[in-house]
Amino acid sequence: MTQDNMTQTSINTTKVANIDDAIEIARQEARAICAAKGEQSPECAAAWDSVEELQAEAAHQRSQQKPPKSAFQRYCEENPDADECRLYDD
């Protein structure tokens, strides 16, 4: 991947709304680069490396997200003195 192509890929991935869109764009670019340069070319390998990096970042972001609170959890936050929400020590 040339410096110009790397810059273009970086620019494209920063304009997308979320990382899943960035991954899809990077995949399309990697396929195009591999078709033009050959599957054994260093540019092709670099393009797929960028796809793998984006996928790793997406996995990291998903692992850092907290699961949404249930209706019961929200209820207990709003009504901590409710009988249903009391916690007892053993």
C-alpha positions as protocol buffer text, in pm:
chain_id: "A"
residue {
  index: 1
  type: MET
  ca { x: 0 y: 0 z: 0 }
}
residue {
  index: 2
  type: THR
  ca { x: 150 y: 331 z: -100 }
}
residue {
  index: 3
  type: GLN
  ca { x: 160 y: 629 z: 129 }
}
residue {
  index: 4
  type: ASP
  ca { x: -117 y: 794 z: -76 }
}
residue {
  index: 5
  type: ASN
  ca { x: -338 y: 486 z: -45 }
}
residue {
  index: 6
  type: MET
  ca { x: -271 y: 465 z: 329 }
}
residue {
  index: 7
  type: THR
  ca { x: -362 y: 832 z: 368 }
}
residue {
  index: 8
  type: GLN
  ca { x: -680 y: 782 z: 165 }
}
residue {
  index: 9
  type: THR
  ca { x: -777 y: 481 z: 377 }
}
residue {
  index: 10
  type: SER
  ca { x: -718 y: 681 z: 695 }
}
residue {
  index: 11
  type: ILE
  ca { x: -927 y: 967 z: 564 }
}
residue {
  index: 12
  type: ASN
  ca { x: -1211 y: 739 z: 462 }
}
residue {
  index: 13
  type: THR
  ca { x: -1225 y: 557 z: 795 }
}
residue {
  index: 14
  type: THR
  ca { x: -1235 y: 881 z: 995 }
}
residue {
  index: 15
  type: LYS
  ca { x: -1541 y: 1006 z: 805 }
}
residue {
  index: 16
  type: VAL
  ca { x: -1761 y: 704 z: 879 }
}
residue {
  index: 17
  type: ALA
  ca { x: -2028 y: 705 z: 1145 }
}
residue {
  index: 18
  type: ASN
  ca { x: -1916 y: 391 z: 1326 }
}
residue {
  index: 19
  type: ILE
  ca { x: -1643 y: 132 z: 1326 }
}
residue {
  index: 20
  type: ASP
  ca { x: -1853 y: -133 z: 1151 }
}
residue {
  index: 21
  type: ASP
  ca { x: -1883 y: 98 z: 851 }
}
residue {
  index: 22
  type: ALA
  ca { x: -1508 y: 160 z: 864 }
}
residue {
  index: 23
  type: ILE
  ca { x: -1444 y: -215 z: 859 }
}
residue {
  index: 24
  type: GLU
  ca { x: -1666 y: -262 z: 556 }
}
residue {
  index: 25
  type: ILE
  ca { x: -1493 y: 24 z: 371 }
}
residue {
  index: 26
  type: ALA
  ca { x: -1151 y: -116 z: 459 }
}
residue {
  index: 27
  type: ARG
  ca { x: -1259 y: -460 z: 332 }
}
residue {
  index: 28
  type: GLN
  ca { x: -1372 y: -314 z: 2 }
}
residue {
  index: 29
  type: GLU
  ca { x: -1046 y: -122 z: -31 }
}
residue {
  index: 30
  type: ALA
  ca { x: -843 y: -432 z: 55 }
}
residue {
  index: 31
  type: ARG
  ca { x: -1026 y: -637 z: -207 }
}
residue {
  index: 32
  type: ALA
  ca { x: -964 y: -366 z: -467 }
}
residue {
  index: 33
  type: ILE
  ca { x: -595 y: -335 z: -379 }
}
residue {
  index: 34
  type: CYS
  ca { x: -548 y: -713 z: -391 }
}
residue {
  index: 35
  type: ALA
  ca { x: -725 y: -734 z: -725 }
}
residue {
  index: 36
  type: ALA
  ca { x: -503 y: -461 z: -869 }
}
residue {
  index: 37
  type: LYS
  ca { x: -169 y: -551 z: -709 }
}
residue {
  index: 38
  type: GLY
  ca { x: -204 y: -925 z: -662 }
}
residue {
  index: 39
  type: GLU
  ca { x: -285 y: -1134 z: -358 }
}
residue {
  index: 40
  type: GLN
  ca { x: 82 y: -1190 z: -271 }
}
residue {
  index: 41
  type: SER
  ca { x: 178 y: -822 z: -286 }
}
residue {
  index: 42
  type: PRO
  ca { x: 293 y: -626 z: 21 }
}
residue {
  index: 43
  type: GLU
  ca { x: 19 y: -371 z: -50 }
}
residue {
  index: 44
  type: CYS
  ca { x: -245 y: -642 z: -28 }
}
residue {
  index: 45
  type: ALA
  ca { x: -104 y: -769 z: 301 }
}
residue {
  index: 46
  type: ALA
  ca { x: -95 y: -416 z: 443 }
}
residue {
  index: 47
  type: ALA
  ca { x: -454 y: -353 z: 337 }
}
residue {
  index: 48
  type: TRP
  ca { x: -575 y: -669 z: 514 }
}
residue {
  index: 49
  type: ASP
  ca { x: -365 y: -577 z: 819 }
}
residue {
  index: 50
  type: SER
  ca { x: -562 y: -252 z: 843 }
}
residue {
  index: 51
  type: VAL
  ca { x: -887 y: -452 z: 827 }
}
residue {
  index: 52
  type: GLU
  ca { x: -764 y: -677 z: 1110 }
}
residue {
  index: 53
  type: GLU
  ca { x: -669 y: -373 z: 1320 }
}
residue {
  index: 54
  type: LEU
  ca { x: -1015 y: -223 z: 1276 }
}
residue {
  index: 55
  type: GLN
  ca { x: -1177 y: -555 z: 1370 }
}
residue {
  index: 56
  type: ALA
  ca { x: -961 y: -576 z: 1682 }
}
residue {
  index: 57
  type: GLU
  ca { x: -1061 y: -223 z: 1779 }
}
residue {
  index: 58
  type: ALA
  ca { x: -1429 y: -307 z: 1726 }
}
residue {
  index: 59
  type: ALA
  ca { x: -1395 y: -613 z: 1949 }
}
residue {
  index: 60
  type: HIS
  ca { x: -1222 y: -402 z: 2214 }
}
residue {
  index: 61
  type: GLN
  ca { x: -1497 y: -139 z: 2203 }
}
residue {
  index: 62
  type: ARG
  ca { x: -1768 y: -405 z: 2235 }
}
residue {
  index: 63
  type: SER
  ca { x: -1593 y: -559 z: 2535 }
}
residue {
  index: 64
  type: GLN
  ca { x: -1578 y: -221 z: 2707 }
}
residue {
  index: 65
  type: GLN
  ca { x: -1950 y: -147 z: 2668 }
}
residue {
  index: 66
  type: LYS
  ca { x: -2172 y: -204 z: 2968 }
}
residue {
  index: 67
  type: PRO
  ca { x: -2486 y: -406 z: 2903 }
}
residue {
  index: 68
  type: PRO
  ca { x: -2808 y: -203 z: 2909 }
}
residue {
  index: 69
  type: LYS
  ca { x: -2988 y: -191 z: 3241 }
}
residue {
  index: 70
  type: SER
  ca { x: -3304 y: -393 z: 3284 }
}
residue {
  index: 71
  type: ALA
  ca { x: -3635 y: -232 z: 3373 }
}
residue {
  index: 72
  type: PHE
  ca { x: -3598 y: -371 z: 3724 }
}
residue {
  index: 73
  type: GLN
  ca { x: -3252 y: -215 z: 3766 }
}
residue {
  index: 74
  type: ARG
  ca { x: -3385 y: 123 z: 3650 }
}
residue {
  index: 75
  type: TYR
  ca { x: -3680 y: 89 z: 3888 }
}
residue {
  index: 76
  type: CYS
  ca { x: -3448 y: 19 z: 4181 }
}
residue {
  index: 77
  type: GLU
  ca { x: -3232 y: 319 z: 4095 }
}
residue {
  index: 78
  type: GLU
  ca { x: -3541 y: 538 z: 4100 }
}
residue {
  index: 79
  type: ASN
  ca { x: -3691 y: 369 z: 4409 }
}
residue {
  index: 80
  type: PRO
  ca { x: -3404 y: 244 z: 4627 }
}
residue {
  index: 81
  type: ASP
  ca { x: -3631 y: 206 z: 4932 }
}
residue {
  index: 82
  type: ALA
  ca { x: -3880 y: -23 z: 4759 }
}
residue {
  index: 83
  type: ASP
  ca { x: -3915 y: -365 z: 4921 }
}
residue {
  index: 84
  type: GLU
  ca { x: -3819 y: -537 z: 4595 }
}
residue {
  index: 85
  type: CYS
  ca { x: -3490 y: -348 z: 4581 }
}
residue {
  index: 86
  type: ARG
  ca { x: -3362 y: -405 z: 4931 }
}
residue {
  index: 87
  type: LEU
  ca { x: -3039 y: -599 z: 4970 }
}
residue {
  index: 88
  type: TYR
  ca { x: -2984 y: -810 z: 5277 }
}
residue {
  index: 89
  type: ASP
  ca { x: -2654 y: -916 z: 5429 }
}
residue {
  index: 90
  type: ASP
  ca { x: -2609 y: -1283 z: 5495 }
}
